[in-house]
Amino acid sequence: MNLEDRYAVHHKLLEIGVQGQRKLKEARVAIVGLGGLGSNVALGLASLGIGHITLIDDDHISASNLSRQVLYHEADIQTPKVIAAVSHLKSRNAEVHYIPHQQRLTSSNANTLLSNQDIIIDGTDNIAGRIAIDAYCSSHNIPFIYGGIKGFMGHISVFNYKDGKSFKETFNHTEKLIAEENCNDSGVIYPVVSMVANLQVMQAFNILLEKQPILQGTLQVVDLKNLTFKQFKLF
């Protein structure tokens, strides 16, 4: 498919244009976790035309995933998420280079799985995964786009952007605020997942094309039950 045809509507936007689309095509973004957030982030990045997308997850698809992980189909149940994700993403945009890793990210394999990335996006639901992402991003000066969900609420922020504070530096001994955000034990609905994932994608867009706002030092809180959107400064 001709690049001009696929991204013609992007080219009409002054914020992107032909040059911006080329930057997106050259970008390398890794997603850690392909559950609710990560699978929806992957769809968003592929739709934008991010040229290289690394997908990291060791889990398999279950029936309970399908209500919020719309990248997957019923026929994918019991299939590794990275395998199903690459198959479906290629059917939507085969021009993107997808790099799958059927592994759980840890501090011991982060250097291998996250090398040569421009941005790392958090699709995990546990503090250990976030600490591993943050440690790598902090040591390599790579932006880390955080997303978390609990019930009808979502949190989005950015760490390590242009010498900004890391996740660890920001929360220090108050990790409990983030650790509590686990959709597996709290319940969640697709609109909340989609909203947070798309805000993460837009933060990646802003970073790659040097647009504002970027949520370094700010926590964006979305409450879809009450339709409120608030921002809090992180110190």
C-alpha positions as CSV (number, residue, x, y, z in Angstrom):
1,M,0.0,0.0,0.0
2,N,1.2,3.5,-0.9
3,L,2.2,5.4,2.2
4,E,0.5,8.5,0.8
5,D,-2.8,6.7,0.6
6,R,-2.7,5.1,4.1
7,Y,-1.8,8.3,5.9
8,A,-3.5,10.9,3.7
9,V,-5.7,12.1,6.6
10,H,-2.7,12.5,8.8
11,H,-0.9,14.6,6.2
12,K,-3.8,17.1,6.4
13,L,-3.0,17.9,10.0
14,L,-0.4,20.6,10.5
15,E,0.8,18.8,13.6
16,I,1.8,15.8,11.5
17,G,2.2,16.4,7.8
18,V,4.4,14.3,5.6
19,Q,7.6,15.0,7.6
20,G,5.8,14.1,10.9
21,Q,4.6,10.9,9.4
22,R,8.1,9.9,8.4
23,K,9.3,10.5,12.0
24,L,6.6,8.2,13.2
25,K,7.6,5.6,10.7
26,E,11.2,5.7,12.0
27,A,10.2,5.5,15.7
28,R,10.8,2.5,17.9
29,V,8.3,2.0,20.7
30,A,8.1,-1.0,23.1
31,I,4.9,-2.1,25.0
32,V,5.4,-4.1,28.1
33,G,2.2,-6.1,28.8
34,L,-0.4,-6.9,26.2
35,G,-3.5,-7.0,28.4
36,G,-6.2,-4.3,28.4
37,L,-3.9,-1.3,28.1
38,G,-1.1,-2.8,26.1
39,S,-3.3,-4.5,23.4
40,N,-5.2,-1.2,22.9
41,V,-2.0,0.8,22.9
42,A,-0.7,-1.5,20.2
43,L,-3.7,-0.9,18.0
44,G,-3.2,2.9,18.5
45,L,0.4,2.8,17.6
46,A,-0.1,0.7,14.5
47,S,-2.8,3.0,13.4
48,L,-0.5,6.0,13.8
49,G,2.1,4.3,11.7
50,I,4.8,3.8,14.3
51,G,7.4,1.9,12.3
52,H,8.8,-0.5,14.9
53,I,6.7,-1.8,17.7
54,T,8.1,-4.3,20.3
55,L,5.6,-6.4,22.1
56,I,6.5,-8.1,25.4
57,D,4.2,-10.5,27.3
58,D,4.3,-14.1,28.5
59,D,0.6,-14.6,29.0
60,H,-2.1,-16.5,27.0
61,I,-5.5,-15.2,26.0
62,S,-8.5,-16.2,28.1
63,A,-12.2,-15.7,27.7
64,S,-12.2,-13.1,30.5
65,N,-9.8,-10.9,28.5
66,L,-12.1,-10.4,25.5
67,S,-14.4,-7.8,27.0
68,R,-11.6,-5.2,27.2
69,Q,-8.8,-6.6,25.0
70,V,-10.5,-6.0,21.7
71,L,-7.4,-6.8,19.6
72,Y,-8.1,-10.5,20.3
73,H,-10.9,-12.8,19.0
74,E,-12.7,-15.8,20.5
75,A,-10.6,-18.1,18.3
76,D,-7.5,-16.8,20.0
77,I,-8.3,-18.2,23.4
78,Q,-5.3,-20.1,24.8
79,T,-3.0,-18.5,22.2
80,P,0.0,-16.5,23.4
81,K,-0.9,-12.8,23.4
82,V,2.2,-11.8,21.5
83,I,1.4,-14.3,18.7
84,A,-2.2,-13.3,18.3
85,A,-1.3,-9.6,18.6
86,V,1.2,-9.7,15.8
87,S,-1.2,-11.6,13.6
88,H,-4.0,-9.1,14.0
89,L,-1.8,-6.1,13.9
90,K,-0.3,-7.2,10.6
91,S,-3.8,-7.6,9.1
92,R,-4.4,-3.9,10.0
93,N,-1.0,-2.5,9.1
94,A,1.6,-4.8,7.5
95,E,4.0,-1.9,6.9
96,V,4.9,-1.9,10.6
97,H,7.8,-4.0,11.9
98,Y,6.5,-6.0,14.9
99,I,9.0,-7.5,17.3
100,P,7.4,-10.1,19.6
101,H,8.9,-11.4,22.9
102,Q,6.9,-14.1,24.6
103,Q,8.6,-13.3,28.0
104,R,7.8,-11.5,31.2
105,L,10.0,-8.4,31.6
106,T,12.4,-8.6,34.5
107,S,15.4,-6.6,35.7
108,S,17.6,-9.4,34.3
109,N,16.2,-9.4,30.7
110,A,15.3,-5.7,30.4
111,N,18.6,-4.8,28.6
112,T,17.9,-7.4,25.9
113,L,14.1,-6.8,25.4
114,L,14.1,-3.0,25.6
115,S,17.3,-2.2,23.7
116,N,17.2,0.5,21.0
117,Q,13.8,1.9,21.9
118,D,12.7,5.6,21.8
119,I,9.8,5.1,24.3
120,I,8.6,2.4,26.6
121,I,4.9,2.2,27.3
122,D,3.6,0.5,30.5
123,G,0.8,-2.1,29.9
124,T,1.6,-4.0,33.1
125,D,-0.6,-4.3,36.2
126,N,2.0,-4.8,38.9
127,I,4.7,-2.8,40.7
128,A,7.5,-5.2,39.9
129,G,7.0,-4.7,36.1
130,R,6.9,-1.0,36.5
131,I,10.1,-0.9,38.6
132,A,11.9,-3.0,35.9
133,I,10.7,-0.6,33.2
134,D,11.6,2.5,35.2
135,A,15.1,1.2,36.1
136,Y,15.9,0.6,32.4
137,C,14.4,3.9,31.3
138,S,16.2,5.8,34.0
139,S,19.6,4.4,33.2
140,H,19.1,4.9,29.4
141,N,17.3,8.3,29.4
142,I,14.2,6.9,27.7
143,P,10.7,8.2,28.4
144,F,8.4,5.8,30.3
145,I,4.7,6.3,29.7
146,Y,2.8,5.0,32.6
147,G,-0.9,4.0,32.7
148,G,-3.0,2.4,35.4
149,I,-6.6,1.5,35.9
150,K,-8.9,0.7,38.9
151,G,-12.6,0.5,38.4
152,F,-13.9,3.5,36.4
153,M,-10.7,5.5,37.0
154,G,-7.4,5.7,35.1
155,H,-4.1,7.4,35.7
156,I,-1.5,8.5,33.1
157,S,1.9,10.0,33.5
158,V,5.4,10.2,32.0
159,F,8.7,9.6,33.7
160,N,12.3,10.1,32.7
161,Y,11.5,12.6,29.9
162,K,14.3,15.0,29.2
163,D,16.1,14.4,32.6
164,G,12.7,14.5,34.4
165,K,12.2,12.4,37.5
166,S,11.9,8.7,37.3
167,F,8.9,6.6,38.7
168,K,11.0,5.6,41.7
169,E,12.1,9.1,42.4
170,T,8.6,10.5,42.1
171,F,6.8,8.0,44.4
172,N,9.7,6.9,46.6
173,H,7.9,5.3,49.6
174,T,4.4,5.9,48.3
175,E,4.3,3.2,45.7
176,K,1.0,2.0,47.3
177,L,-0.8,4.7,45.2
178,I,0.2,3.0,42.0
179,A,0.4,-0.6,43.3
180,E,-3.3,-0.6,44.1
181,E,-4.2,-0.1,40.4
182,N,-4.7,-3.7,39.3
183,C,-7.7,-4.3,37.0
184,N,-7.5,-8.0,37.6
185,D,-8.8,-7.7,41.2
186,S,-10.9,-4.6,40.9
187,G,-13.0,-5.0,37.7
188,V,-12.9,-2.7,34.7
189,I,-14.9,-1.9,31.6
190,Y,-13.6,-1.3,28.1
191,P,-14.3,2.5,27.8
192,V,-11.9,3.2,30.7
193,V,-9.2,0.9,29.2
194,S,-9.6,2.5,25.8
195,M,-9.5,6.0,27.2
196,V,-6.3,5.4,29.2
197,A,-4.6,3.5,26.4
198,N,-5.3,6.3,23.8
199,L,-4.0,8.9,26.2
200,Q,-0.8,6.9,26.5
201,V,-0.6,6.7,22.7
202,M,-1.1,10.5,22.4
203,Q,1.7,11.0,24.9
204,A,4.0,8.9,22.7
205,F,2.8,11.0,19.7
206,N,3.7,14.2,21.5
207,I,7.1,13.0,22.6
208,L,8.0,11.7,19.1
209,L,6.9,14.8,17.3
210,E,8.0,17.2,20.1
211,K,4.5,18.5,20.8
212,Q,2.9,19.6,24.1
213,P,1.6,18.8,26.6
214,I,3.8,16.0,28.0
215,L,2.8,14.7,31.4
216,Q,6.3,14.6,32.9
217,G,5.7,15.7,36.6
218,T,1.9,15.5,36.2
219,L,-0.6,12.8,37.0
220,Q,-3.6,12.8,34.7
221,V,-6.6,11.3,36.4
222,V,-9.7,10.2,34.4
223,D,-12.9,9.3,36.1
224,L,-15.4,8.1,33.5
225,K,-18.1,7.2,36.0
226,N,-18.4,10.9,37.0
227,L,-17.0,12.3,33.7
228,T,-14.2,14.2,35.4
229,F,-10.6,14.9,34.2
230,K,-8.1,16.2,36.7
231,Q,-4.4,16.8,36.8
232,F,-2.1,16.7,39.9
233,K,1.5,17.9,40.1
234,L,3.9,15.2,41.2
235,F,6.8,16.3,43.4
